[in-house]
Amino acid sequence: MSEAHSCNDLCRVVQLWYRAIAGSPALTEAVGFDAHMQRGDWARAKASIVRSYGESSLVHRGILEALDAALYNGRLLGCRNIKERVERVARLGKVL
């Protein structure tokens, strides 16, 4: 996530990361995680994992850290409208 130099780069990296972990058995109980990720709502996606598994789950720690990094880097880059960027790309059916 820290390799992103722009908001579009960050969205692209997060999308690729999400595609790699989507459907993981470790995420089956995280209610709303997939929907939030598909909409680009990374904070709510993280909250769904915390609600479902807690913050101290070793299995989910890497996912939580990745989402924290995405959120942090989004703030550093001054990214706004992440949800709109992700939704626009989803409508077009391609990665940013």
Short mmCIF file of the C-alpha atoms (twelve columns), coordinates in Angstrom:
data_MODEL
# 
_entry.id   MODEL 
# 
loop_
_atom_site.group_PDB 
_atom_site.id 
_atom_site.type_symbol 
_atom_site.label_atom_id 
_atom_site.label_alt_id 
_atom_site.label_comp_id 
_atom_site.label_asym_id 
_atom_site.label_seq_id 
_atom_site.Cartn_x 
_atom_site.Cartn_y 
_atom_site.Cartn_z 
_atom_site.pdbx_PDB_model_num 
ATOM 1  C CA . MET A 1  0.000   0.000   0.000   1 
ATOM 2  C CA . SER A 2  2.866   2.367   0.722   1 
ATOM 3  C CA . GLU A 3  4.117   2.033   -2.865  1 
ATOM 4  C CA . ALA A 4  1.138   4.020   -4.161  1 
ATOM 5  C CA . HIS A 5  2.072   7.491   -5.338  1 
ATOM 6  C CA . SER A 6  -1.438  8.664   -6.173  1 
ATOM 7  C CA . CYS A 7  -5.014  7.961   -5.158  1 
ATOM 8  C CA . ASN A 8  -5.588  6.003   -8.359  1 
ATOM 9  C CA . ASP A 9  -2.499  3.897   -7.637  1 
ATOM 10 C CA . LEU A 10 -3.771  3.227   -4.127  1 
ATOM 11 C CA . CYS A 11 -7.203  2.181   -5.391  1 
ATOM 12 C CA . ARG A 12 -5.574  -0.111  -7.925  1 
ATOM 13 C CA . VAL A 13 -3.323  -1.738  -5.307  1 
ATOM 14 C CA . VAL A 14 -6.229  -2.260  -2.895  1 
ATOM 15 C CA . GLN A 15 -8.399  -3.720  -5.657  1 
ATOM 16 C CA . LEU A 16 -5.680  -6.185  -6.629  1 
ATOM 17 C CA . TRP A 17 -5.112  -7.097  -2.973  1 
ATOM 18 C CA . TYR A 18 -8.851  -7.600  -2.459  1 
ATOM 19 C CA . ARG A 19 -9.113  -9.852  -5.512  1 
ATOM 20 C CA . ALA A 20 -6.318  -11.992 -4.068  1 
ATOM 21 C CA . ILE A 21 -8.080  -12.500 -0.725  1 
ATOM 22 C CA . ALA A 22 -11.718 -12.498 -1.886  1 
ATOM 23 C CA . GLY A 23 -13.473 -15.741 -1.136  1 
ATOM 24 C CA . SER A 24 -10.964 -16.722 1.526   1 
ATOM 25 C CA . PRO A 25 -12.417 -19.153 4.072   1 
ATOM 26 C CA . ALA A 26 -11.032 -16.844 6.761   1 
ATOM 27 C CA . LEU A 27 -13.538 -14.168 5.724   1 
ATOM 28 C CA . THR A 28 -16.750 -16.182 5.496   1 
ATOM 29 C CA . GLU A 29 -18.192 -14.801 8.736   1 
ATOM 30 C CA . ALA A 30 -17.281 -11.154 8.118   1 
ATOM 31 C CA . VAL A 31 -20.754 -9.808  7.410   1 
ATOM 32 C CA . GLY A 32 -20.631 -7.076  4.792   1 
ATOM 33 C CA . PHE A 33 -16.888 -7.248  4.117   1 
ATOM 34 C CA . ASP A 34 -17.221 -8.045  0.413   1 
ATOM 35 C CA . ALA A 35 -19.930 -5.451  -0.184  1 
ATOM 36 C CA . HIS A 36 -17.912 -2.753  1.568   1 
ATOM 37 C CA . MET A 37 -14.735 -3.621  -0.337  1 
ATOM 38 C CA . GLN A 38 -16.567 -3.636  -3.653  1 
ATOM 39 C CA . ARG A 39 -17.909 -0.162  -2.880  1 
ATOM 40 C CA . GLY A 40 -14.496 1.096   -1.764  1 
ATOM 41 C CA . ASP A 41 -15.557 1.640   1.833   1 
ATOM 42 C CA . TRP A 42 -12.366 0.346   3.414   1 
ATOM 43 C CA . ALA A 43 -13.170 1.650   6.900   1 
ATOM 44 C CA . ARG A 44 -16.465 -0.247  7.012   1 
ATOM 45 C CA . ALA A 45 -14.813 -3.346  5.564   1 
ATOM 46 C CA . LYS A 46 -12.313 -3.224  8.412   1 
ATOM 47 C CA . ALA A 47 -15.125 -2.675  10.940  1 
ATOM 48 C CA . SER A 48 -16.960 -5.741  9.620   1 
ATOM 49 C CA . ILE A 49 -13.902 -7.903  10.314  1 
ATOM 50 C CA . VAL A 50 -13.454 -6.425  13.781  1 
ATOM 51 C CA . ARG A 51 -17.155 -6.987  14.562  1 
ATOM 52 C CA . SER A 52 -17.016 -10.565 13.329  1 
ATOM 53 C CA . TYR A 53 -13.632 -11.710 14.607  1 
ATOM 54 C CA . GLY A 54 -12.229 -9.071  16.969  1 
ATOM 55 C CA . GLU A 55 -9.049  -7.055  16.620  1 
ATOM 56 C CA . SER A 56 -6.720  -9.640  18.131  1 
ATOM 57 C CA . SER A 57 -7.439  -12.546 15.776  1 
ATOM 58 C CA . LEU A 58 -4.099  -13.797 14.469  1 
ATOM 59 C CA . VAL A 59 -5.727  -15.094 11.304  1 
ATOM 60 C CA . HIS A 60 -7.112  -11.665 10.438  1 
ATOM 61 C CA . ARG A 61 -4.295  -9.454  11.674  1 
ATOM 62 C CA . GLY A 62 -2.695  -9.202  8.224   1 
ATOM 63 C CA . ILE A 63 -5.981  -8.177  6.625   1 
ATOM 64 C CA . LEU A 64 -6.575  -5.544  9.303   1 
ATOM 65 C CA . GLU A 65 -3.031  -4.221  8.888   1 
ATOM 66 C CA . ALA A 66 -3.465  -3.998  5.110   1 
ATOM 67 C CA . LEU A 67 -6.697  -2.051  5.513   1 
ATOM 68 C CA . ASP A 68 -5.071  0.221   8.096   1 
ATOM 69 C CA . ALA A 69 -2.241  0.884   5.646   1 
ATOM 70 C CA . ALA A 70 -4.694  1.662   2.845   1 
ATOM 71 C CA . LEU A 71 -6.655  4.063   5.050   1 
ATOM 72 C CA . TYR A 72 -3.475  5.733   6.334   1 
ATOM 73 C CA . ASN A 73 -1.969  6.136   2.882   1 
ATOM 74 C CA . GLY A 74 -5.273  7.451   1.566   1 
ATOM 75 C CA . ARG A 75 -5.124  10.184  4.210   1 
ATOM 76 C CA . LEU A 76 -1.461  10.942  3.411   1 
ATOM 77 C CA . LEU A 77 -2.212  11.216  -0.297  1 
ATOM 78 C CA . GLY A 78 -5.257  13.371  0.383   1 
ATOM 79 C CA . CYS A 79 -7.542  10.892  -1.362  1 
ATOM 80 C CA . ARG A 80 -11.160 11.903  -1.458  1 
ATOM 81 C CA . ASN A 81 -14.081 10.128  -3.013  1 
ATOM 82 C CA . ILE A 82 -12.452 6.684   -2.881  1 
ATOM 83 C CA . LYS A 83 -15.926 5.143   -2.949  1 
ATOM 84 C CA . GLU A 84 -16.804 7.071   -6.109  1 
ATOM 85 C CA . ARG A 85 -13.546 6.045   -7.792  1 
ATOM 86 C CA . VAL A 86 -14.129 2.380   -6.994  1 
ATOM 87 C CA . GLU A 87 -17.795 2.514   -8.045  1 
ATOM 88 C CA . ARG A 88 -16.907 4.193   -11.357 1 
ATOM 89 C CA . VAL A 89 -14.334 1.509   -12.094 1 
ATOM 90 C CA . ALA A 90 -16.792 -1.245  -11.123 1 
ATOM 91 C CA . ARG A 91 -19.336 0.165   -13.575 1 
ATOM 92 C CA . LEU A 92 -16.704 0.121   -16.290 1 
ATOM 93 C CA . GLY A 93 -15.727 -3.415  -15.311 1 
ATOM 94 C CA . LYS A 94 -11.995 -2.893  -15.109 1 
ATOM 95 C CA . VAL A 95 -9.183  -2.180  -12.695 1 
ATOM 96 C CA . LEU A 96 -8.199  1.502   -12.423 1 
# 
